[in-house]
Amino acid sequence: MSRYDYYSYFQPSQPIHTDEGIKARSKKGKFVKNWWAKRWIDTLERLIDAGRLRRGKRYARQGQILSIEETKGGIKAKVQGSRATPYKVSLDINPLTDAQWEKVIDALADQAIFTAQLLAGEMPQDIEEAFTQVGVSLFPEKSAELVTKCSCPDYANPCKHVAAVHYILGERFDEDPFMLFRLRGRTQEQILEALRSRRAEAAGDEEAVEEQVVPLSETVADFWGSSQPLRLKTAIKPPQTELPILKRLGQPNFLDRDLIATLGPAYQAITQAALKTAFGDQPDE
């Protein structure tokens, strides 16, 4: 084998350029912003060789991932590599059992702040404590919990194509934290409904509620008003995650501009206008 052949043989192959791929929003530096997405990237960086990690990051930023699809318990993707036919990548995460989820929901319901934030569509900062408390994890902690496959000829698993999918998936988690729950076996609606059910049980059964209902005949005189002054205590504070609704919606395919950069200022202006309408001009503290 000549020196040229030797050098060529051991050089990493170059992917075929494509304009049809999903380009990462991150151009340099860190890939994600929110803590839960960073935890996902941390998991990736513990499992993958540094060299393949760098090439995977480059693939993600070049737009080599042609498609990424969420399936029941996993992710399917196609990555354009050095061959004409795109490689098929799969990431399968072991779901928690029904019994494990029941314990997790009980642990979440025990913390009022967890319930409030989840019902508001936010990911609580310390939510992992509820999972740890019952002996499970929200994020894959062992290699057996996260099974990755790629149709490429690379002997290593995870390969650079899997790494590229991981990075794009991290950006998806940034936009939609509930995707983590779905991959673990529960949808956002299922979790919120279970939490509401726990709250209803804590408030008492239906008979106890009915006993507190005042008969209509006793309230006719005050039907259009109130016999007691109405006093409401309010506490307004910004959400833990800025612009949570836009981030949960994610970037639409039909918009060639960044959704948050485009609509974010309008949402903030509307918020300020609503606060001014409700409370008037407030003095600075």
N, C-alpha and C positions, 0 to 999 in steps of 0.2 A: 504494500500500500504506500503510495507516494505521500509526501508531507501535506500536499494540497488535499488529497483524499482523506487523510487522517483528520486534518483540521475541519474539513467540511462535515465529516461523519459525526464528530462530537460537538458541533455547534448546534444550538437550539434552532429548530425550524421556525420559519417566519410565517405568520398567518396570511391568508389571502385577504386583501382589503375588501371591505364591503361598506356600502352606504345605507344598508337596510337594517343595521343593528341598533341595539339599545345602548346609547352612550351614557356613561355615568355622569351625573351632574358635577361630581368632584373632579377638578382638573389637576390638582396637586394637594399635597398634605393629607390631612385626615379625610376619610371617606364619609363619615356620618357625624351627626350632631348630638342626638339624644342618647341618654345613658344606656337604654335597652338595646339600641342598635350597636353601640360601642361594645356591649357585652357579647353580642353575636360575633363581631369582628375579632374580639379577643379569643373566642372559642376557635375561630378559624386559624388564627395565628399560632395557636398551640398545636394544631394538628398538621399543618402543612410546612414543608421544607421552604426555607427563606427564598431560595432561587425561584421555585415555582410560584411562590407568593408574589414576588415582584413581577413575573411574567403574567400571572393572572390579573394583577392590578392594571397592568398595561393593556391587556385584552379588554378589560372592562371599560377603560377610558377611551380606547380606540373604537368601541362599538362592535366588538366581535360577537357579542351575544345576540342572536337573531330573534329568539323568543324565550320567554320564561312564563311558566304556567303553574298556578297553585292547584294541587290535587289533594285528595283526601289523605292527609298524613304526610305530604311531601311536596316536592317541587320537580317539575320536568322542564328542561331547557334544551335549546339547540345552540351550539357555539361553532362559529366559522373558524376552523383551524387552518392548517397548511394544505389540507386535501380539499378537493372539490366538494365532496359530500360533507355537510356539517356534522359535527360530533353530537351524539345524544348524551345528555347529562341528567342524572337523577339524584336527588337528595331525599332520603326517607328518614323521618324522625319518629321514634317510637312514641305513640300516644300514651297518655296516662289512662289508667283503668277508670271505670265508673266509680269504684270505691275510693280510689285516690282523689278523683275530682270532688267527690262529696266532702272529703276531709279538707281539701283545699278551700272549697266554698265556705265551709264552717269557719276556717281560720280567717278568711277574708272578711266574713260577716262580723267576726268578733272585734274588728278594728273599724270604727266608724269612718275614719279618714279614708281607708281603702275603699269602702263602699261608696262614699261621696265622690271620690275622684274617678272611680270606674264608671259610675252612673253619669259623670260629666264627660266621659270619653277620654279620660287621661290615664296614663300609666303611673301608679304610685311609685315613688322613689325606692321605697323599702318593700315592695311587693314580694321579692324573693324570700323574705322572712317567712311569709305565710306558707310557701311551698316547702322551705327547709324545715319548718315546724312539724310538718307531717311526714318528713322523710323522703321528699321528692324534689325535683328541680324544674324550674321553668325552662332553663337553658340546658342543652345537652352537656353533660359533664364527663361522660365516658364515650370512647370511640364507638362502643357497641350501640349507643343511643342514636347515633347519626351515621347512617349507611350511605355512602356516596359511590356512584358508578359513572363511568364515562366510556364511550365506545372507541376512544382513541387508542393507539398502540402503546402509549406510555405505560411502563411497568409499574410506576408509582401511583398510589391512590391514597390521598387526593392528588390529582394532577393540576396543571395550570388552568385547564378548562373548568374544573370544579371550583378552583379558587376564584376565577372570574365571576362565576355564578354567585358565589358566596358574597362577593363585594356588592353586586347589583342587588342581591337579596337584602343586604344590610341597608341599602337606601330605601328599599320597599318597607322594611321594618321602621325606618325613620318616619315614614309617612303614616303607617298603619300599625301601631303596636299590637292591635288585637290579632294580627296575623300570627304572632307567636302562639297565642292561645289556640287558634284554629289548627295549627300544625301539631299541637299537643292534644287535640281531640275535642275542643269546645269552641263554639262560635261566640261572638260578642253577645248576641241575643240570648243564648243559653245561660251565659254567666250572669248577665244582668237580671234575667228573669229569676234565676236561683237566688240572687242577692235580694231582690224585691220580696221573694217568698219568705226568706229568713227575716227580713225586716217586719213583714206582716205578722209572722209568728211571735216575734219579740213584742210587738205592740199589743198582743192579746188576741183571743179568738173572736169570732163574729158576734157571739152573744154578749161579750163584754162591751163591744163597740155599740151594739144596738141599745144597751141600757143607758148609754150616754146621749142618745138622740132625743132632743126635746120635741114633744108633740107639736104638730103644725098649729093646732088651736091656740097654743100658748104663745105663738110668735106672730099672729096675724097683725097685731097692733104695730109691730116694729118691722113689718115685712119689707118696707122700702127704706128702712134706716137701720139703726142699731141702738139698742137700749143702753149700751155701754160704749164709752169712747174707744175708738179703734187705734191702737198703738202698735206699730210694727218696728221691730229692731232689725236693722239691716247692716250688713257688713260687706262692702264691695272690695274685691281685690282681684288683680289680674290672674288668669289661669297659670298653673305651673308650666304648661307648655304653651308657648306663644302661637296664636292663630291655630288652635287645635282642629277646628272644622276643616280648614283648607288642607291641613296636613293629613287628616283622615281621608279626605276625598282623593288626594294624590294628583299627580300630573296627568291631565287628560290627553289622549292621543291626538285630538284635533287641534290642540293649542301649541304653536311653535315657540311661545314665550313661556318663561317660568311662571307658574300659576300664582305662587306666593308673592313674587315680585310684582305681578300685574294687579292682583286683587287685594294684597295685603294692606296697602295704604287706604283703600276704600273701606275695608273692614275696620281699621283703626279709627278712621274719621267717623264712621257710623257709631262706633262704640262711644266716642267722646260726645257726639251729639245726643245720644240716648242718655248718657249720664247727666248732661247739662239739662235736658228736658225733665228728667226725673227729680234732680236735686238742686238745679239752678247752679249759679256760679259759686263754687266753694272756695274759701280762702286757702292758700297754700299753708300746709303745716310747717 
